[in-house]
Amino acid sequence: DLESFGPSIEQMLETVQQGEMDVEMQVQALRLWCTYHGRQKQPQQVLLHADQLLELSGNDAVAMRSRGLALVMLQRYQEALEALQRADDLQPAEGPEAQRVAQAVAICRKKLGGKTDVNGYALAANVAADDPKSPAKGNYPKTPHLPF
């Protein structure tokens, strides 16, 4: 349980901010801090530390994934999908983290109207809602034409 480590994490963050750790230790501390704030449902703090992590280690999958999940909490769906796609390109999530990412992507797809790119990530709906040929409408027949 990360809550029990709160004071230790805060001390580690102070050390990171003062530059008293080598870069690899700073990266590990900021990853932990992103996870801690994510579990505490504090998306603004996650963004702050994910951005710090990206400054230290430009292509960090954990930072991009944390950033994407935080952006979903803030209802910034298009930005979230871009961050989650970049994280997946860097290093696909595994285990329970992969399930959280899949749920976040599904939420974003739904909120953005269901239109996706070639990788299955949602794109902002830029088609009129009343367009009958819009992919966001589904363009499916009203009655099933299959024998079962």
BELTA-V721451 format. One line per field, one symbol per residue. phi: phi as a letter, one per 40 degrees, with the letter a starting at -180 (. if undefined). psi: psi as a letter, one per 30 degrees, with the letter a starting at -180 (. if undefined). burial: + if it has 9 or more other ideal C-beta (glycine too) atoms within 8 Angstrom, else -. A space follows every 10 residues. Layout:
phi: ???
psi: ???
burial: ???
//
This chain:
phi: .cdccdcccc cccdccccgc bcccccdccc cccccdcccc fbcccccdcc ccccccbdbb cccccccccc ccccgbcccc cccccccccc accbgccccc ccccccccdc ccggcbcccg ccbccbbdcc cccccccgfb ccbcbccb
psi: kfefgeeeee eeeeeeffgg lleeeeeeee eeeeeeeefg hieeeeeeee eeefeeieij eeeeeeeeee eeeghieeee eeeeeeeeee jkllbeeeee eeeeeeeeee fggfklafgg kklkjgkkfg jfgkfffehl lfkkglf.
burial: -+--++--+- -++-++---- +---+++-++ ++++++++-+ --+-+++-++ ++++-++--+ ++++++++++ ++-+--++-+ ++++++++-+ --+---++-+ +--++-+++- ++++++---- +++-+-+--- ---+-+---- --------
//
